[in-house]
Amino acid sequence: MEEKYKNSFKYFENRDCKFYPCHDAEHINCLFCYCPLYLKDDCPGNHTWVTRKNGTKIKSCMDCLWPHRAENYEKIMKLLAKG
């Protein structure tokens, strides 16, 4: 994590969370703990599609760290503003 993000409105790391670390990474921005881009088809994160037994597909973001990187804060805000 870049020092400029430490203790800023763009970065929050909750090491006291009972689920921390939720991803395999040294620094995790917990600001977007539940990804606001999950329902977006144009999500730039690293996601895959998993097929359930009934044939429906769901998005799996298990290996995605994109929203947890402080440098992506502005990009997330722009994507959310698009609606």
PDB file with SEQRES, HELIX, SHEET and CRYST1 records, atoms N, CA, C and O in Angstrom:
SEQRES   1 A   83  MET GLU GLU LYS TYR LYS ASN SER PHE LYS TYR PHE GLU          
SEQRES   2 A   83  ASN ARG ASP CYS LYS PHE TYR PRO CYS HIS ASP ALA GLU          
SEQRES   3 A   83  HIS ILE ASN CYS LEU PHE CYS TYR CYS PRO LEU TYR LEU          
SEQRES   4 A   83  LYS ASP ASP CYS PRO GLY ASN HIS THR TRP VAL THR ARG          
SEQRES   5 A   83  LYS ASN GLY THR LYS ILE LYS SER CYS MET ASP CYS LEU          
SEQRES   6 A   83  TRP PRO HIS ARG ALA GLU ASN TYR GLU LYS ILE MET LYS          
SEQRES   7 A   83  LEU LEU ALA LYS GLY                                          
HELIX    1 AA1 GLU A    3  TYR A    5  5                                   3    
HELIX    2 AA2 CYS A   30  PHE A   32  5                                   3    
HELIX    3 AA3 TRP A   66  HIS A   68  5                                   3    
HELIX    4 AA4 ALA A   70  ASN A   72  5                                   3    
HELIX    5 AA5 TYR A   73  LYS A   82  1                                  10    
SHEET    1 AA1 2 THR A  48  THR A  51  0                                        
SHEET    2 AA1 2 LYS A  57  SER A  60 -1                                        
CRYST1    1.000    1.000    1.000  90.00  90.00  90.00 P 1           1          
ATOM      1  N   MET A   1       0.841  -1.177   0.000  1.00  0.00           N  
ATOM      2  CA  MET A   1       0.000   0.000   0.000  1.00  0.00           C  
ATOM      3  C   MET A   1       0.885   1.239   0.000  1.00  0.00           C  
ATOM      4  O   MET A   1       1.861   1.329   0.746  1.00  0.00           O  
ATOM      5  N   GLU A   2       0.526   2.179  -0.844  1.00  0.00           N  
ATOM      6  CA  GLU A   2       1.282   3.426  -0.885  1.00  0.00           C  
ATOM      7  C   GLU A   2       0.994   4.246   0.359  1.00  0.00           C  
ATOM      8  O   GLU A   2      -0.137   4.281   0.843  1.00  0.00           O  
ATOM      9  N   GLU A   3       2.005   4.895   0.867  1.00  0.00           N  
ATOM     10  CA  GLU A   3       1.887   5.685   2.088  1.00  0.00           C  
ATOM     11  C   GLU A   3       0.850   6.797   1.958  1.00  0.00           C  
ATOM     12  O   GLU A   3       0.223   7.172   2.948  1.00  0.00           O  
ATOM     13  N   LYS A   4       0.661   7.331   0.746  1.00  0.00           N  
ATOM     14  CA  LYS A   4      -0.283   8.446   0.564  1.00  0.00           C  
ATOM     15  C   LYS A   4      -1.725   8.034   0.867  1.00  0.00           C  
ATOM     16  O   LYS A   4      -2.560   8.897   1.139  1.00  0.00           O  
ATOM     17  N   TYR A   5      -2.035   6.731   0.824  1.00  0.00           N  
ATOM     18  CA  TYR A   5      -3.386   6.268   1.100  1.00  0.00           C  
ATOM     19  C   TYR A   5      -3.635   5.978   2.576  1.00  0.00           C  
ATOM     20  O   TYR A   5      -4.785   5.911   3.009  1.00  0.00           O  
ATOM     21  N   LYS A   6      -2.579   5.808   3.341  1.00  0.00           N  
ATOM     22  CA  LYS A   6      -2.727   5.450   4.746  1.00  0.00           C  
ATOM     23  C   LYS A   6      -3.566   6.495   5.483  1.00  0.00           C  
ATOM     24  O   LYS A   6      -3.297   7.694   5.407  1.00  0.00           O  
ATOM     25  N   ASN A   7      -4.583   6.018   6.195  1.00  0.00           N  
ATOM     26  CA  ASN A   7      -5.482   6.877   6.969  1.00  0.00           C  
ATOM     27  C   ASN A   7      -6.168   7.938   6.115  1.00  0.00           C  
ATOM     28  O   ASN A   7      -6.342   9.071   6.565  1.00  0.00           O  
ATOM     29  N   SER A   8      -6.550   7.598   4.923  1.00  0.00           N  
ATOM     30  CA  SER A   8      -7.256   8.543   4.062  1.00  0.00           C  
ATOM     31  C   SER A   8      -8.688   8.054   3.847  1.00  0.00           C  
ATOM     32  O   SER A   8      -9.040   6.938   4.231  1.00  0.00           O  
ATOM     33  N   PHE A   9      -9.500   8.900   3.231  1.00  0.00           N  
ATOM     34  CA  PHE A   9     -10.874   8.488   2.954  1.00  0.00           C  
ATOM     35  C   PHE A   9     -10.928   7.431   1.850  1.00  0.00           C  
ATOM     36  O   PHE A   9     -11.981   6.837   1.617  1.00  0.00           O  
ATOM     37  N   LYS A  10      -9.816   7.192   1.176  1.00  0.00           N  
ATOM     38  CA  LYS A  10      -9.755   6.199   0.108  1.00  0.00           C  
ATOM     39  C   LYS A  10      -9.300   4.828   0.606  1.00  0.00           C  
ATOM     40  O   LYS A  10      -9.317   3.855  -0.149  1.00  0.00           O  
ATOM     41  N   TYR A  11      -8.898   4.750   1.854  1.00  0.00           N  
ATOM     42  CA  TYR A  11      -8.329   3.498   2.346  1.00  0.00           C  
ATOM     43  C   TYR A  11      -8.674   3.277   3.813  1.00  0.00           C  
ATOM     44  O   TYR A  11      -8.522   4.173   4.643  1.00  0.00           O  
ATOM     45  N   PHE A  12      -9.135   2.079   4.117  1.00  0.00           N  
ATOM     46  CA  PHE A  12      -9.434   1.678   5.487  1.00  0.00           C  
ATOM     47  C   PHE A  12      -9.133   0.195   5.613  1.00  0.00           C  
ATOM     48  O   PHE A  12      -9.685  -0.620   4.874  1.00  0.00           O  
ATOM     49  N   GLU A  13      -8.270  -0.150   6.535  1.00  0.00           N  
ATOM     50  CA  GLU A  13      -7.922  -1.557   6.749  1.00  0.00           C  
ATOM     51  C   GLU A  13      -8.325  -1.945   8.165  1.00  0.00           C  
ATOM     52  O   GLU A  13      -7.805  -1.394   9.135  1.00  0.00           O  
ATOM     53  N   ASN A  14      -9.249  -2.890   8.285  1.00  0.00           N  
ATOM     54  CA  ASN A  14      -9.765  -3.305   9.585  1.00  0.00           C  
ATOM     55  C   ASN A  14      -9.145  -4.633  10.004  1.00  0.00           C  
ATOM     56  O   ASN A  14      -9.722  -5.695   9.767  1.00  0.00           O  
ATOM     57  N   ARG A  15      -8.001  -4.573  10.610  1.00  0.00           N  
ATOM     58  CA  ARG A  15      -7.302  -5.784  11.036  1.00  0.00           C  
ATOM     59  C   ARG A  15      -7.974  -6.465  12.229  1.00  0.00           C  
ATOM     60  O   ARG A  15      -7.632  -7.597  12.572  1.00  0.00           O  
ATOM     61  N   ASP A  16      -8.929  -5.778  12.861  1.00  0.00           N  
ATOM     62  CA  ASP A  16      -9.657  -6.359  13.987  1.00  0.00           C  
ATOM     63  C   ASP A  16     -10.890  -7.139  13.549  1.00  0.00           C  
ATOM     64  O   ASP A  16     -11.539  -7.778  14.378  1.00  0.00           O  
ATOM     65  N   CYS A  17     -11.220  -7.100  12.278  1.00  0.00           N  
ATOM     66  CA  CYS A  17     -12.378  -7.828  11.756  1.00  0.00           C  
ATOM     67  C   CYS A  17     -12.152  -9.334  11.925  1.00  0.00           C  
ATOM     68  O   CYS A  17     -11.054  -9.838  11.691  1.00  0.00           O  
ATOM     69  N   LYS A  18     -13.198 -10.035  12.332  1.00  0.00           N  
ATOM     70  CA  LYS A  18     -13.037 -11.482  12.536  1.00  0.00           C  
ATOM     71  C   LYS A  18     -12.812 -12.237  11.227  1.00  0.00           C  
ATOM     72  O   LYS A  18     -12.400 -13.396  11.252  1.00  0.00           O  
ATOM     73  N   PHE A  19     -13.075 -11.603  10.086  1.00  0.00           N  
ATOM     74  CA  PHE A  19     -12.858 -12.242   8.786  1.00  0.00           C  
ATOM     75  C   PHE A  19     -11.539 -11.824   8.133  1.00  0.00           C  
ATOM     76  O   PHE A  19     -11.191 -12.319   7.061  1.00  0.00           O  
ATOM     77  N   TYR A  20     -10.811 -10.918   8.777  1.00  0.00           N  
ATOM     78  CA  TYR A  20      -9.547 -10.436   8.211  1.00  0.00           C  
ATOM     79  C   TYR A  20      -8.464 -11.486   8.388  1.00  0.00           C  
ATOM     80  O   TYR A  20      -8.367 -12.045   9.481  1.00  0.00           O  
ATOM     81  N   PRO A  21      -7.667 -11.783   7.421  1.00  0.00           N  
ATOM     82  CA  PRO A  21      -7.743 -11.293   6.045  1.00  0.00           C  
ATOM     83  C   PRO A  21      -8.710 -12.145   5.230  1.00  0.00           C  
ATOM     84  O   PRO A  21      -8.685 -13.374   5.308  1.00  0.00           O  
ATOM     85  N   CYS A  22      -9.538 -11.505   4.471  1.00  0.00           N  
ATOM     86  CA  CYS A  22     -10.527 -12.222   3.663  1.00  0.00           C  
ATOM     87  C   CYS A  22      -9.954 -12.607   2.307  1.00  0.00           C  
ATOM     88  O   CYS A  22     -10.524 -13.439   1.602  1.00  0.00           O  
ATOM     89  N   HIS A  23      -8.844 -12.012   1.947  1.00  0.00           N  
ATOM     90  CA  HIS A  23      -8.142 -12.336   0.700  1.00  0.00           C  
ATOM     91  C   HIS A  23      -6.679 -12.558   1.028  1.00  0.00           C  
ATOM     92  O   HIS A  23      -6.192 -12.120   2.071  1.00  0.00           O  
ATOM     93  N   ASP A  24      -5.993 -13.229   0.147  1.00  0.00           N  
ATOM     94  CA  ASP A  24      -4.574 -13.497   0.340  1.00  0.00           C  
ATOM     95  C   ASP A  24      -3.776 -12.317  -0.205  1.00  0.00           C  
ATOM     96  O   ASP A  24      -3.293 -12.345  -1.337  1.00  0.00           O  
ATOM     97  N   ALA A  25      -3.647 -11.284   0.621  1.00  0.00           N  
ATOM     98  CA  ALA A  25      -2.901 -10.087   0.233  1.00  0.00           C  
ATOM     99  C   ALA A  25      -2.335  -9.436   1.486  1.00  0.00           C  
ATOM    100  O   ALA A  25      -2.859  -9.615   2.585  1.00  0.00           O  
ATOM    101  N   GLU A  26      -1.263  -8.681   1.307  1.00  0.00           N  
ATOM    102  CA  GLU A  26      -0.620  -8.042   2.443  1.00  0.00           C  
ATOM    103  C   GLU A  26      -1.451  -6.886   2.991  1.00  0.00           C  
ATOM    104  O   GLU A  26      -1.609  -6.756   4.205  1.00  0.00           O  
ATOM    105  N   HIS A  27      -1.980  -6.051   2.108  1.00  0.00           N  
ATOM    106  CA  HIS A  27      -2.815  -4.925   2.516  1.00  0.00           C  
ATOM    107  C   HIS A  27      -4.145  -5.021   1.787  1.00  0.00           C  
ATOM    108  O   HIS A  27      -4.182  -5.209   0.571  1.00  0.00           O  
ATOM    109  N   ILE A  28      -5.226  -4.893   2.527  1.00  0.00           N  
ATOM    110  CA  ILE A  28      -6.564  -5.004   1.958  1.00  0.00           C  
ATOM    111  C   ILE A  28      -7.359  -3.765   2.333  1.00  0.00           C  
ATOM    112  O   ILE A  28      -7.510  -3.450   3.513  1.00  0.00           O  
ATOM    113  N   ASN A  29      -7.863  -3.070   1.332  1.00  0.00           N  
ATOM    114  CA  ASN A  29      -8.721  -1.924   1.596  1.00  0.00           C  
ATOM    115  C   ASN A  29     -10.112  -2.459   1.929  1.00  0.00           C  
ATOM    116  O   ASN A  29     -10.808  -2.987   1.062  1.00  0.00           O  
ATOM    117  N   CYS A  30     -10.506  -2.318   3.187  1.00  0.00           N  
ATOM    118  CA  CYS A  30     -11.794  -2.842   3.656  1.00  0.00           C  
ATOM    119  C   CYS A  30     -12.946  -1.877   3.396  1.00  0.00           C  
ATOM    120  O   CYS A  30     -14.093  -2.179   3.723  1.00  0.00           O  
ATOM    121  N   LEU A  31     -12.652  -0.730   2.816  1.00  0.00           N  
ATOM    122  CA  LEU A  31     -13.689   0.259   2.539  1.00  0.00           C  
ATOM    123  C   LEU A  31     -14.811  -0.353   1.706  1.00  0.00           C  
ATOM    124  O   LEU A  31     -15.985  -0.067   1.939  1.00  0.00           O  
ATOM    125  N   PHE A  32     -14.455  -1.190   0.743  1.00  0.00           N  
ATOM    126  CA  PHE A  32     -15.438  -1.873  -0.087  1.00  0.00           C  
ATOM    127  C   PHE A  32     -15.462  -3.353   0.269  1.00  0.00           C  
ATOM    128  O   PHE A  32     -15.265  -4.216  -0.586  1.00  0.00           O  
ATOM    129  N   CYS A  33     -15.703  -3.626   1.526  1.00  0.00           N  
ATOM    130  CA  CYS A  33     -15.748  -4.999   2.023  1.00  0.00           C  
ATOM    131  C   CYS A  33     -16.702  -5.831   1.174  1.00  0.00           C  
ATOM    132  O   CYS A  33     -16.344  -6.910   0.701  1.00  0.00           O  
ATOM    133  N   TYR A  34     -17.902  -5.329   0.987  1.00  0.00           N  
ATOM    134  CA  TYR A  34     -18.848  -5.957   0.065  1.00  0.00           C  
ATOM    135  C   TYR A  34     -18.786  -5.136  -1.209  1.00  0.00           C  
ATOM    136  O   TYR A  34     -19.173  -3.967  -1.217  1.00  0.00           O  
ATOM    137  N   CYS A  35     -18.317  -5.722  -2.254  1.00  0.00           N  
ATOM    138  CA  CYS A  35     -18.029  -4.986  -3.488  1.00  0.00           C  
ATOM    139  C   CYS A  35     -19.282  -4.326  -4.064  1.00  0.00           C  
ATOM    140  O   CYS A  35     -20.278  -5.003  -4.317  1.00  0.00           O  
ATOM    141  N   PRO A  36     -19.237  -3.018  -4.272  1.00  0.00           N  
ATOM    142  CA  PRO A  36     -20.377  -2.318  -4.855  1.00  0.00           C  
ATOM    143  C   PRO A  36     -20.533  -2.584  -6.354  1.00  0.00           C  
ATOM    144  O   PRO A  36     -21.515  -2.164  -6.966  1.00  0.00           O  
ATOM    145  N   LEU A  37     -19.570  -3.275  -6.931  1.00  0.00           N  
ATOM    146  CA  LEU A  37     -19.611  -3.552  -8.369  1.00  0.00           C  
ATOM    147  C   LEU A  37     -20.096  -4.964  -8.674  1.00  0.00           C  
ATOM    148  O   LEU A  37     -20.119  -5.367  -9.837  1.00  0.00           O  
ATOM    149  N   TYR A  38     -20.479  -5.711  -7.666  1.00  0.00           N  
ATOM    150  CA  TYR A  38     -20.864  -7.109  -7.866  1.00  0.00           C  
ATOM    151  C   TYR A  38     -21.957  -7.275  -8.918  1.00  0.00           C  
ATOM    152  O   TYR A  38     -21.894  -8.199  -9.729  1.00  0.00           O  
ATOM    153  N   LEU A  39     -22.938  -6.412  -8.917  1.00  0.00           N  
ATOM    154  CA  LEU A  39     -24.059  -6.536  -9.853  1.00  0.00           C  
ATOM    155  C   LEU A  39     -23.788  -5.909 -11.214  1.00  0.00           C  
ATOM    156  O   LEU A  39     -24.634  -5.994 -12.105  1.00  0.00           O  
ATOM    157  N   LYS A  40     -22.640  -5.287 -11.394  1.00  0.00           N  
ATOM    158  CA  LYS A  40     -22.319  -4.630 -12.662  1.00  0.00           C  
ATOM    159  C   LYS A  40     -21.673  -5.620 -13.632  1.00  0.00           C  
ATOM    160  O   LYS A  40     -20.737  -6.339 -13.281  1.00  0.00           O  
ATOM    161  N   ASP A  41     -22.194  -5.637 -14.857  1.00  0.00           N  
ATOM    162  CA  ASP A  41     -21.612  -6.505 -15.883  1.00  0.00           C  
ATOM    163  C   ASP A  41     -20.241  -6.006 -16.333  1.00  0.00           C  
ATOM    164  O   ASP A  41     -19.398  -6.799 -16.754  1.00  0.00           O  
ATOM    165  N   ASP A  42     -20.014  -4.683 -16.244  1.00  0.00           N  
ATOM    166  CA  ASP A  42     -18.749  -4.119 -16.712  1.00  0.00           C  
ATOM    167  C   ASP A  42     -17.719  -3.984 -15.589  1.00  0.00           C  
ATOM    168  O   ASP A  42     -16.839  -3.126 -15.649  1.00  0.00           O  
ATOM    169  N   CYS A  43     -17.829  -4.810 -14.594  1.00  0.00           N  
ATOM    170  CA  CYS A  43     -16.878  -4.799 -13.484  1.00  0.00           C  
ATOM    171  C   CYS A  43     -15.477  -5.120 -14.007  1.00  0.00           C  
ATOM    172  O   CYS A  43     -15.299  -6.126 -14.694  1.00  0.00           O  
ATOM    173  N   PRO A  44     -14.480  -4.288 -13.695  1.00  0.00           N  
ATOM    174  CA  PRO A  44     -13.121  -4.533 -14.191  1.00  0.00           C  
ATOM    175  C   PRO A  44     -12.328  -5.521 -13.340  1.00  0.00           C  
ATOM    176  O   PRO A  44     -11.178  -5.826 -13.658  1.00  0.00           O  
ATOM    177  N   GLY A  45     -12.923  -6.017 -12.277  1.00  0.00           N  
ATOM    178  CA  GLY A  45     -12.221  -6.939 -11.389  1.00  0.00           C  
ATOM    179  C   GLY A  45     -12.053  -8.329 -11.982  1.00  0.00           C  
ATOM    180  O   GLY A  45     -12.583  -8.644 -13.048  1.00  0.00           O  
ATOM    181  N   ASN A  46     -11.307  -9.141 -11.267  1.00  0.00           N  
ATOM    182  CA  ASN A  46     -11.007 -10.506 -11.688  1.00  0.00           C  
ATOM    183  C   ASN A  46     -12.088 -11.440 -11.142  1.00  0.00           C  
ATOM    184  O   ASN A  46     -11.983 -11.943 -10.024  1.00  0.00           O  
ATOM    185  N   HIS A  47     -13.118 -11.662 -11.943  1.00  0.00           N  
ATOM    186  CA  HIS A  47     -14.193 -12.545 -11.503  1.00  0.00           C  
ATOM    187  C   HIS A  47     -14.385 -13.694 -12.493  1.00  0.00           C  
ATOM    188  O   HIS A  47     -13.949 -13.626 -13.643  1.00  0.00           O  
ATOM    189  N   THR A  48     -15.032 -14.724 -12.029  1.00  0.00           N  
ATOM    190  CA  THR A  48     -15.354 -15.864 -12.881  1.00  0.00           C  
ATOM    191  C   THR A  48     -16.841 -16.153 -12.717  1.00  0.00           C  
ATOM    192  O   THR A  48     -17.494 -15.625 -11.817  1.00  0.00           O  
ATOM    193  N   TRP A  49     -17.354 -16.982 -13.580  1.00  0.00           N  
ATOM    194  CA  TRP A  49     -18.760 -17.388 -13.491  1.00  0.00           C  
ATOM    195  C   TRP A  49     -18.806 -18.840 -13.072  1.00  0.00           C  
ATOM    196  O   TRP A  49     -18.125 -19.690 -13.645  1.00  0.00           O  
ATOM    197  N   VAL A  50     -19.617 -19.115 -12.065  1.00  0.00           N  
ATOM    198  CA  VAL A  50     -19.774 -20.468 -11.537  1.00  0.00           C  
ATOM    199  C   VAL A  50     -21.186 -20.941 -11.869  1.00  0.00           C  
ATOM    200  O   VAL A  50     -22.161 -20.223 -11.649  1.00  0.00           O  
ATOM    201  N   THR A  51     -21.279 -22.143 -12.397  1.00  0.00           N  
ATOM    202  CA  THR A  51     -22.585 -22.708 -12.718  1.00  0.00           C  
ATOM    203  C   THR A  51     -23.067 -23.566 -11.565  1.00  0.00           C  
ATOM    204  O   THR A  51     -22.380 -24.486 -11.120  1.00  0.00           O  
ATOM    205  N   ARG A  52     -24.244 -23.251 -11.096  1.00  0.00           N  
ATOM    206  CA  ARG A  52     -24.859 -24.028 -10.015  1.00  0.00           C  
ATOM    207  C   ARG A  52     -25.429 -25.328 -10.560  1.00  0.00           C  
ATOM    208  O   ARG A  52     -25.509 -25.524 -11.772  1.00  0.00           O  
ATOM    209  N   LYS A  53     -25.823 -26.213  -9.655  1.00  0.00           N  
ATOM    210  CA  LYS A  53     -26.405 -27.496 -10.049  1.00  0.00           C  
ATOM    211  C   LYS A  53     -27.665 -27.317 -10.879  1.00  0.00           C  
ATOM    212  O   LYS A  53     -27.957 -28.132 -11.754  1.00  0.00           O  
ATOM    213  N   ASN A  54     -28.419 -26.245 -10.605  1.00  0.00           N  
ATOM    214  CA  ASN A  54     -29.665 -26.025 -11.351  1.00  0.00           C  
ATOM    215  C   ASN A  54     -29.430 -25.316 -12.692  1.00  0.00           C  
ATOM    216  O   ASN A  54     -30.388 -25.010 -13.402  1.00  0.00           O  
ATOM    217  N   GLY A  55     -28.173 -25.056 -13.040  1.00  0.00           N  
ATOM    218  CA  GLY A  55     -27.838 -24.458 -14.326  1.00  0.00           C  
ATOM    219  C   GLY A  55     -27.690 -22.946 -14.314  1.00  0.00           C  
ATOM    220  O   GLY A  55     -27.194 -22.373 -15.284  1.00  0.00           O  
ATOM    221  N   THR A  56     -28.106 -22.288 -13.242  1.00  0.00           N  
ATOM    222  CA  THR A  56     -27.945 -20.837 -13.173  1.00  0.00           C  
ATOM    223  C   THR A  56     -26.490 -20.488 -12.890  1.00  0.00           C  
ATOM    224  O   THR A  56     -25.753 -21.264 -12.280  1.00  0.00           O  
ATOM    225  N   LYS A  57     -26.096 -19.311 -13.344  1.00  0.00           N  
ATOM    226  CA  LYS A  57     -24.715 -18.877 -13.144  1.00  0.00           C  
ATOM    227  C   LYS A  57     -24.678 -17.737 -12.140  1.00  0.00           C  
ATOM    228  O   LYS A  57     -25.552 -16.870 -12.119  1.00  0.00           O  
ATOM    229  N   ILE A  58     -23.639 -17.760 -11.307  1.00  0.00           N  
ATOM    230  CA  ILE A  58     -23.416 -16.670 -10.366  1.00  0.00           C  
ATOM    231  C   ILE A  58     -21.976 -16.189 -10.519  1.00  0.00           C  
ATOM    232  O   ILE A  58     -21.086 -16.939 -10.921  1.00  0.00           O  
ATOM    233  N   LYS A  59     -21.780 -14.936 -10.192  1.00  0.00           N  
ATOM    234  CA  LYS A  59     -20.461 -14.324 -10.281  1.00  0.00           C  
ATOM    235  C   LYS A  59     -19.662 -14.700  -9.035  1.00  0.00           C  
ATOM    236  O   LYS A  59     -20.156 -14.565  -7.916  1.00  0.00           O  
ATOM    237  N   SER A  60     -18.452 -15.162  -9.221  1.00  0.00           N  
ATOM    238  CA  SER A  60     -17.570 -15.468  -8.100  1.00  0.00           C  
ATOM    239  C   SER A  60     -16.412 -14.475  -8.106  1.00  0.00           C  
ATOM    240  O   SER A  60     -15.655 -14.381  -9.073  1.00  0.00           O  
ATOM    241  N   CYS A  61     -16.294 -13.751  -7.022  1.00  0.00           N  
ATOM    242  CA  CYS A  61     -15.243 -12.746  -6.886  1.00  0.00           C  
ATOM    243  C   CYS A  61     -14.212 -13.166  -5.838  1.00  0.00           C  
ATOM    244  O   CYS A  61     -13.462 -12.338  -5.321  1.00  0.00           O  
ATOM    245  N   MET A  62     -14.187 -14.431  -5.544  1.00  0.00           N  
ATOM    246  CA  MET A  62     -13.349 -14.959  -4.490  1.00  0.00           C  
ATOM    247  C   MET A  62     -11.872 -14.587  -4.659  1.00  0.00           C  
ATOM    248  O   MET A  62     -11.189 -14.326  -3.669  1.00  0.00           O  
ATOM    249  N   ASP A  63     -11.381 -14.560  -5.877  1.00  0.00           N  
ATOM    250  CA  ASP A  63      -9.971 -14.267  -6.119  1.00  0.00           C  
ATOM    251  C   ASP A  63      -9.727 -12.824  -6.541  1.00  0.00           C  
ATOM    252  O   ASP A  63      -8.629 -12.491  -6.984  1.00  0.00           O  
ATOM    253  N   CYS A  64     -10.717 -11.976  -6.411  1.00  0.00           N  
ATOM    254  CA  CYS A  64     -10.604 -10.596  -6.878  1.00  0.00           C  
ATOM    255  C   CYS A  64     -10.114  -9.672  -5.771  1.00  0.00           C  
ATOM    256  O   CYS A  64     -10.676  -9.650  -4.676  1.00  0.00           O  
ATOM    257  N   LEU A  65      -9.087  -8.928  -6.057  1.00  0.00           N  
ATOM    258  CA  LEU A  65      -8.562  -7.938  -5.124  1.00  0.00           C  
ATOM    259  C   LEU A  65      -8.757  -6.514  -5.637  1.00  0.00           C  
ATOM    260  O   LEU A  65      -8.422  -5.560  -4.935  1.00  0.00           O  
ATOM    261  N   TRP A  66      -9.286  -6.355  -6.832  1.00  0.00           N  
ATOM    262  CA  TRP A  66      -9.390  -5.048  -7.476  1.00  0.00           C  
ATOM    263  C   TRP A  66     -10.050  -3.983  -6.607  1.00  0.00           C  
ATOM    264  O   TRP A  66      -9.473  -2.904  -6.475  1.00  0.00           O  
ATOM    265  N   PRO A  67     -11.218  -4.207  -6.004  1.00  0.00           N  
ATOM    266  CA  PRO A  67     -11.818  -3.149  -5.187  1.00  0.00           C  
ATOM    267  C   PRO A  67     -11.111  -2.943  -3.846  1.00  0.00           C  
ATOM    268  O   PRO A  67     -11.390  -1.972  -3.142  1.00  0.00           O  
ATOM    269  N   HIS A  68     -10.208  -3.839  -3.493  1.00  0.00           N  
ATOM    270  CA  HIS A  68      -9.504  -3.755  -2.220  1.00  0.00           C  
ATOM    271  C   HIS A  68      -8.155  -3.057  -2.340  1.00  0.00           C  
ATOM    272  O   HIS A  68      -7.384  -3.014  -1.382  1.00  0.00           O  
ATOM    273  N   ARG A  69      -7.873  -2.512  -3.515  1.00  0.00           N  
ATOM    274  CA  ARG A  69      -6.644  -1.739  -3.728  1.00  0.00           C  
ATOM    275  C   ARG A  69      -6.997  -0.256  -3.691  1.00  0.00           C  
ATOM    276  O   ARG A  69      -7.863   0.208  -4.433  1.00  0.00           O  
ATOM    277  N   ALA A  70      -6.321   0.472  -2.825  1.00  0.00           N  
ATOM    278  CA  ALA A  70      -6.633   1.885  -2.625  1.00  0.00           C  
ATOM    279  C   ALA A  70      -6.542   2.689  -3.918  1.00  0.00           C  
ATOM    280  O   ALA A  70      -7.298   3.645  -4.095  1.00  0.00           O  
ATOM    281  N   GLU A  71      -5.657   2.333  -4.807  1.00  0.00           N  
ATOM    282  CA  GLU A  71      -5.486   3.104  -6.047  1.00  0.00           C  
ATOM    283  C   GLU A  71      -6.683   2.976  -6.985  1.00  0.00           C  
ATOM    284  O   GLU A  71      -6.771   3.715  -7.965  1.00  0.00           O  
ATOM    285  N   ASN A  72      -7.596   2.067  -6.710  1.00  0.00           N  
ATOM    286  CA  ASN A  72      -8.786   1.911  -7.567  1.00  0.00           C  
ATOM    287  C   ASN A  72     -10.009   2.667  -7.048  1.00  0.00           C  
ATOM    288  O   ASN A  72     -11.086   2.573  -7.637  1.00  0.00           O  
ATOM    289  N   TYR A  73      -9.857   3.408  -5.967  1.00  0.00           N  
ATOM    290  CA  TYR A  73     -10.979   4.140  -5.379  1.00  0.00           C  
ATOM    291  C   TYR A  73     -11.661   5.053  -6.403  1.00  0.00           C  
ATOM    292  O   TYR A  73     -12.880   4.994  -6.560  1.00  0.00           O  
ATOM    293  N   GLU A  74     -10.903   5.883  -7.089  1.00  0.00           N  
ATOM    294  CA  GLU A  74     -11.474   6.828  -8.063  1.00  0.00           C  
ATOM    295  C   GLU A  74     -12.192   6.086  -9.198  1.00  0.00           C  
ATOM    296  O   GLU A  74     -13.247   6.524  -9.655  1.00  0.00           O  
ATOM    297  N   LYS A  75     -11.630   4.982  -9.643  1.00  0.00           N  
ATOM    298  CA  LYS A  75     -12.250   4.202 -10.718  1.00  0.00           C  
ATOM    299  C   LYS A  75     -13.591   3.632 -10.264  1.00  0.00           C  
ATOM    300  O   LYS A  75     -14.558   3.624 -11.026  1.00  0.00           O  
ATOM    301  N   ILE A  76     -13.645   3.161  -9.032  1.00  0.00           N  
ATOM    302  CA  ILE A  76     -14.895   2.633  -8.482  1.00  0.00           C  
ATOM    303  C   ILE A  76     -15.949   3.730  -8.407  1.00  0.00           C  
ATOM    304  O   ILE A  76     -17.107   3.516  -8.764  1.00  0.00           O  
ATOM    305  N   MET A  77     -15.537   4.907  -7.939  1.00  0.00           N  
ATOM    306  CA  MET A  77     -16.472   6.021  -7.830  1.00  0.00           C  
ATOM    307  C   MET A  77     -17.041   6.403  -9.206  1.00  0.00           C  
ATOM    308  O   MET A  77     -18.227   6.708  -9.325  1.00  0.00           O  
ATOM    309  N   LYS A  78     -16.198   6.383 -10.233  1.00  0.00           N  
ATOM    310  CA  LYS A  78     -16.662   6.701 -11.593  1.00  0.00           C  
ATOM    311  C   LYS A  78     -17.650   5.642 -12.100  1.00  0.00           C  
ATOM    312  O   LYS A  78     -18.661   5.984 -12.714  1.00  0.00           O  
ATOM    313  N   LEU A  79     -17.367   4.385 -11.851  1.00  0.00           N  
ATOM    314  CA  LEU A  79     -18.261   3.316 -12.273  1.00  0.00           C  
ATOM    315  C   LEU A  79     -19.614   3.400 -11.555  1.00  0.00           C  
ATOM    316  O   LEU A  79     -20.658   3.158 -12.160  1.00  0.00           O  
ATOM    317  N   LEU A  80     -19.589   3.740 -10.283  1.00  0.00           N  
ATOM    318  CA  LEU A  80     -20.831   3.873  -9.525  1.00  0.00           C  
ATOM    319  C   LEU A  80     -21.639   5.095  -9.981  1.00  0.00           C  
ATOM    320  O   LEU A  80     -22.869   5.066  -9.974  1.00  0.00           O  
ATOM    321  N   ALA A  81     -20.955   6.149 -10.368  1.00  0.00           N  
ATOM    322  CA  ALA A  81     -21.635   7.361 -10.834  1.00  0.00           C  
ATOM    323  C   ALA A  81     -22.355   7.120 -12.161  1.00  0.00           C  
ATOM    324  O   ALA A  81     -23.362   7.764 -12.454  1.00  0.00           O  
ATOM    325  N   LYS A  82     -21.831   6.187 -12.962  1.00  0.00           N  
ATOM    326  CA  LYS A  82     -22.466   5.866 -14.244  1.00  0.00           C  
ATOM    327  C   LYS A  82     -23.833   5.227 -14.041  1.00  0.00           C  
ATOM    328  O   LYS A  82     -24.693   5.282 -14.919  1.00  0.00           O  
ATOM    329  N   GLY A  83     -24.022   4.625 -12.883  1.00  0.00           N  
ATOM    330  CA  GLY A  83     -25.312   4.006 -12.567  1.00  0.00           C  
ATOM    331  C   GLY A  83     -25.474   2.611 -13.002  1.00  0.00           C  
ATOM    332  O   GLY A  83     -26.526   2.012 -12.778  1.00  0.00           O  
TER     333      GLY A  83                                                      
END                                                                             
